[in-house]
Amino acid sequence: MCCHSIRRIYRLTFATVDLLKYLQYWRLYYQIKSWYRNEENSKLYKKGIVYGRHGNKLDLYYPPKMNKSKDRLPPLVVFVYGGAWRTGHRSIYCLLATQMAEELNAAVICPDYSTFSKGTF
């Protein structure tokens, strides 16, 4: 057996094992998708509200025990999530934003922001 084929087998095995660690995120992906598809949850948020001059969007999450009185609005929390220079999206944090709205009994705004190549620094 040539050393080139051994090296290729090693690299392919290493790449396969390295990819296996990302399988844990598929479960989270399907949890998020199913949460958005659940009709019962649709009264807890408004998705894709356009703001700003660049057409960015935000999601607004209502507290589950929202006071319907017009003279008393719930507190507002702006949840700016972390990310990287090129990645990040507000919908990934829907479960966390919902939990924050519930535990703090506050409205939570989760805005998208411009990432690299679209935004200026």
Secondary structure in CASP SS format (residue, H / E / C, confidence):
PFRMAT SS
TARGET T0000
AUTHOR 0000-0000-0000
METHOD secondary structure of the structure
MODEL  1
M C 1.00
C C 1.00
C H 1.00
H H 1.00
S H 1.00
I H 1.00
R H 1.00
R H 1.00
I H 1.00
Y H 1.00
R H 1.00
L H 1.00
T H 1.00
F H 1.00
A H 1.00
T H 1.00
V H 1.00
D H 1.00
L H 1.00
L H 1.00
K H 1.00
Y H 1.00
L H 1.00
Q H 1.00
Y H 1.00
W H 1.00
R H 1.00
L H 1.00
Y H 1.00
Y H 1.00
Q H 1.00
I H 1.00
K H 1.00
S H 1.00
W H 1.00
Y H 1.00
R H 1.00
N C 1.00
E H 1.00
E H 1.00
N H 1.00
S H 1.00
K H 1.00
L H 1.00
Y E 1.00
K E 1.00
K E 1.00
G E 1.00
I E 1.00
V E 1.00
Y E 1.00
G C 1.00
R C 1.00
H C 1.00
G C 1.00
N E 1.00
K E 1.00
L E 1.00
D E 1.00
L E 1.00
Y E 1.00
Y C 1.00
P C 1.00
P C 1.00
K C 1.00
M C 1.00
N C 1.00
K C 1.00
S C 1.00
K C 1.00
D C 1.00
R C 1.00
L C 1.00
P C 1.00
P C 1.00
L E 1.00
V E 1.00
V E 1.00
F C 1.00
V C 1.00
Y C 1.00
G C 1.00
G C 1.00
A C 1.00
W C 1.00
R C 1.00
T C 1.00
G C 1.00
H C 1.00
R H 1.00
S H 1.00
I H 1.00
Y H 1.00
C H 1.00
L H 1.00
L H 1.00
A H 1.00
T H 1.00
Q H 1.00
M H 1.00
A H 1.00
E H 1.00
E H 1.00
L H 1.00
N C 1.00
A C 1.00
A E 1.00
V E 1.00
I E 1.00
C E 1.00
P E 1.00
D C 1.00
Y C 1.00
S C 1.00
T C 1.00
F C 1.00
S C 1.00
K C 1.00
G C 1.00
T C 1.00
F C 1.00
END
